[in-house]
């Protein structure tokens, strides 16, 4: 069994543990945000962590009503620009805590008077040294190169922060149910392993969602790229209709993440448009209507607050990537040309 | 001759005209930014306009040292969240001025006390009605569905704003030279038309740049997707090394935008890594070193301030997309399934 699959299965307990262990550090950060009257967040991250940052942008804007900026690290590292971030929270996300450009961005922000915080899986890493507040995924070492449990635990910490800062009891209570929901979603492993056979020779695909689950589309596409070496491209449904839909011809494979919630009607609309073009439509959803439009559908066995759905819906996406890689004859734990820590100058 | 090619050729005069006509409105906006002490910009845009927004993010952060947030319009339109944007400039970009979600984002921001402005090609469009400051591309009607001259004129207005706001004389003077530089770059049309024959049957490709020219990579990829229906995926070189490089196998086509400047050494480093993997490397550059690493290279005939290079380097990218579409037997002016105005709810 690939390590990646092991680590996918560890997520119910890893997420529960991350929530438990971060109650105190997250409360301390939320207090600091209140005390300092901070109303603007900047997040620095790369790769999978940048997808967690995308979730954070949507969730914090929706729940806490503060604008969230995704930093372009090269503005600091390449162009030496000292952007004025005083009065902001600058949050760095890096599972290894070693992403050089993220560390530099936080370090520069701190000098300019920003409050800094980080989410990382590595205690004592360089990123923790430039952070006023440290939140640890506490997911245990991630041995597969493709990140899974560090992604979902990071999302859990972000949701905890949003709930704490806005004092949203519903969100906090909902978060408590996530480990069980992930456990239930693991039952999709077998049907996914069977269905991916059909996509053994797929060369490219589009991965589509809207709103909060844009993070899910991005992360799902990256997992396929890393482990199956195919060109998977993620789009927001809204951006997709602004041009890229032109590339969809008969049989073109499209993966759709469509949990219940505000974004759901848009996803049905998209599925119908894709069906008109005779695209191949793979759907991950709770609702039946969109499953009936699909070529292949996976019924997610539990319902969940849309604001937390990215923690749940990425799980079938991870399973899909892992099983697809195996079906294509690859070892998902050792993607060619990748190492666990990427240092970007 | 496709309308798209006509409109690519109109760009030297369109850009010169856009600069001339926007000196007064941009000065008025810069004054308002100074007077109101605004230190945070939020930009709402979709599709090609979102790539212009990406350029604006880098340029304004580097030149004006203010954080720039790319809005997720669905936060407003789908989730009804009233993000607190008082004290911000909220800038909408839409060539048609009709992008519903961009209009809604500006309208909501204005009610919450933000200063609003827009860049559009359509006088009197809905977007102008929710904007305190209006900057017009004045590019004339764009008849091809694939946007070209509205993109470069938008970039010119952004550069003018950055120069004016920061009082950067070098940037302003440099901008004056852009129309002639674009004119010179049009000489690449013929060599590009010949070279694209080699890529007649290409099914997918990666488009790579770093820093300021990430906008160029995104826009170049979108032009190919829209007109040649192939899966072109843009990456920042830094993100690419964090995972996606795994998909590069022998002969995998990669387009690299590598103007002189701070990002150039990273692009050489990337080209060497791709060469090790025997990838097919197409380079657009001024410097010879990286051209020598490439499989096919286009020598951009003029040098330019890196901060303005996205206005110049997209031109061979547009030519490439247009000629490639023709070589593949498509009409670049009428992409299947697309219309000029996309309305997203």
Boltz contact constraints between the chains, C-beta under 6 A:
constraints:
  - contact:
      token1: [A, 46]
      token2: [B, 242]
      max_distance: 6.0
  - contact:
      token1: [A, 47]
      token2: [B, 242]
      max_distance: 6.0
  - contact:
      token1: [A, 47]
      token2: [B, 243]
      max_distance: 6.0
  - contact:
      token1: [A, 58]
      token2: [B, 72]
      max_distance: 6.0
  - contact:
      token1: [A, 61]
      token2: [B, 75]
      max_distance: 6.0
  - contact:
      token1: [A, 61]
      token2: [B, 81]
      max_distance: 6.0
  - contact:
      token1: [A, 61]
      token2: [B, 83]
      max_distance: 6.0
  - contact:
      token1: [A, 62]
      token2: [B, 75]
      max_distance: 6.0
  - contact:
      token1: [A, 62]
      token2: [B, 79]
      max_distance: 6.0
  - contact:
      token1: [A, 62]
      token2: [B, 81]
      max_distance: 6.0
  - contact:
      token1: [A, 65]
      token2: [B, 83]
      max_distance: 6.0
  - contact:
      token1: [A, 65]
      token2: [B, 84]
      max_distance: 6.0
  - contact:
      token1: [A, 67]
      token2: [B, 69]
      max_distance: 6.0
  - contact:
      token1: [A, 67]
      token2: [B, 83]
      max_distance: 6.0
  - contact:
      token1: [A, 69]
      token2: [B, 67]
      max_distance: 6.0
  - contact:
      token1: [A, 69]
      token2: [B, 69]
      max_distance: 6.0
  - contact:
      token1: [A, 74]
      token2: [B, 211]
      max_distance: 6.0
  - contact:
      token1: [A, 75]
      token2: [B, 61]
      max_distance: 6.0
  - contact:
      token1: [A, 75]
      token2: [B, 62]
      max_distance: 6.0
  - contact:
      token1: [A, 78]
      token2: [B, 211]
      max_distance: 6.0
  - contact:
      token1: [A, 78]
      token2: [B, 262]
      max_distance: 6.0
  - contact:
      token1: [A, 79]
      token2: [B, 62]
      max_distance: 6.0
  - contact:
      token1: [A, 79]
      token2: [B, 262]
      max_distance: 6.0
  - contact:
      token1: [A, 81]
      token2: [B, 61]
      max_distance: 6.0
  - contact:
      token1: [A, 81]
      token2: [B, 62]
      max_distance: 6.0
  - contact:
      token1: [A, 83]
      token2: [B, 61]
      max_distance: 6.0
  - contact:
      token1: [A, 83]
      token2: [B, 65]
      max_distance: 6.0
  - contact:
      token1: [A, 83]
      token2: [B, 67]
      max_distance: 6.0
  - contact:
      token1: [A, 84]
      token2: [B, 65]
      max_distance: 6.0
  - contact:
      token1: [A, 204]
      token2: [B, 204]
      max_distance: 6.0
  - contact:
      token1: [A, 204]
      token2: [B, 231]
      max_distance: 6.0
  - contact:
      token1: [A, 211]
      token2: [B, 74]
      max_distance: 6.0
  - contact:
      token1: [A, 211]
      token2: [B, 78]
      max_distance: 6.0
  - contact:
      token1: [A, 222]
      token2: [B, 243]
      max_distance: 6.0
  - contact:
      token1: [A, 225]
      token2: [B, 244]
      max_distance: 6.0
  - contact:
      token1: [A, 225]
      token2: [B, 247]
      max_distance: 6.0
  - contact:
      token1: [A, 226]
      token2: [B, 243]
      max_distance: 6.0
  - contact:
      token1: [A, 226]
      token2: [B, 246]
      max_distance: 6.0
  - contact:
      token1: [A, 229]
      token2: [B, 246]
      max_distance: 6.0
  - contact:
      token1: [A, 229]
      token2: [B, 247]
      max_distance: 6.0
  - contact:
      token1: [A, 231]
      token2: [B, 204]
      max_distance: 6.0
  - contact:
      token1: [A, 231]
      token2: [B, 231]
      max_distance: 6.0
  - contact:
      token1: [A, 233]
      token2: [B, 233]
      max_distance: 6.0
  - contact:
      token1: [A, 238]
      token2: [B, 344]
      max_distance: 6.0
  - contact:
      token1: [A, 241]
      token2: [B, 342]
      max_distance: 6.0
  - contact:
      token1: [A, 242]
      token2: [B, 46]
      max_distance: 6.0
  - contact:
      token1: [A, 242]
      token2: [B, 47]
      max_distance: 6.0
  - contact:
      token1: [A, 242]
      token2: [B, 342]
      max_distance: 6.0
  - contact:
      token1: [A, 243]
      token2: [B, 47]
      max_distance: 6.0
  - contact:
      token1: [A, 243]
      token2: [B, 222]
      max_distance: 6.0
  - contact:
      token1: [A, 243]
      token2: [B, 226]
      max_distance: 6.0
  - contact:
      token1: [A, 244]
      token2: [B, 225]
      max_distance: 6.0
  - contact:
      token1: [A, 245]
      token2: [B, 337]
      max_distance: 6.0
  - contact:
      token1: [A, 246]
      token2: [B, 226]
      max_distance: 6.0
  - contact:
      token1: [A, 246]
      token2: [B, 229]
      max_distance: 6.0
  - contact:
      token1: [A, 246]
      token2: [B, 335]
      max_distance: 6.0
  - contact:
      token1: [A, 246]
      token2: [B, 336]
      max_distance: 6.0
  - contact:
      token1: [A, 246]
      token2: [B, 337]
      max_distance: 6.0
  - contact:
      token1: [A, 246]
      token2: [B, 338]
      max_distance: 6.0
  - contact:
      token1: [A, 247]
      token2: [B, 225]
      max_distance: 6.0
  - contact:
      token1: [A, 247]
      token2: [B, 229]
      max_distance: 6.0
  - contact:
      token1: [A, 262]
      token2: [B, 78]
      max_distance: 6.0
  - contact:
      token1: [A, 262]
      token2: [B, 79]
      max_distance: 6.0
  - contact:
      token1: [A, 335]
      token2: [B, 246]
      max_distance: 6.0
  - contact:
      token1: [A, 336]
      token2: [B, 246]
      max_distance: 6.0
  - contact:
      token1: [A, 337]
      token2: [B, 245]
      max_distance: 6.0
  - contact:
      token1: [A, 337]
      token2: [B, 246]
      max_distance: 6.0
  - contact:
      token1: [A, 338]
      token2: [B, 246]
      max_distance: 6.0
  - contact:
      token1: [A, 342]
      token2: [B, 241]
      max_distance: 6.0
  - contact:
      token1: [A, 342]
      token2: [B, 242]
      max_distance: 6.0
  - contact:
      token1: [A, 344]
      token2: [B, 238]
      max_distance: 6.0
